[in-house]
Amino acid sequence: ATAWNVTGYKTYADYLAGWNNNREFREKNPKFAKERDERSSEIDYSGFEQEKKFMRLLVKQW
């Protein structure tokens, strides 16, 4: 399966706030966080770097 995830922030402060909110969510929902980590470990990321670079190019052009 192929999945794309694009996240954007207007400022670096918005990025930090998003990271902090995600951390708080993980602390409040440990079962969900554990399941997400387990499922993430099953994903083959061998082609991730190439797609990441390609996506950066698309975002810059957009």
Contacts in CASP RR format, 6 or more apart in sequence:
PFRMAT RR
TARGET T0000
AUTHOR 0000-0000-0000
METHOD contacts of the structure
MODEL  1
ATAWNVTGYKTYADYLAGWNNNREFREKNPKFAKERDERSSEIDYSGFEQ
EKKFMRLLVKQW
4 55 0 8 1.000
6 55 0 8 1.000
6 59 0 8 1.000
8 15 0 8 1.000
9 15 0 8 1.000
9 18 0 8 1.000
25 33 0 8 1.000
26 32 0 8 1.000
26 33 0 8 1.000
END
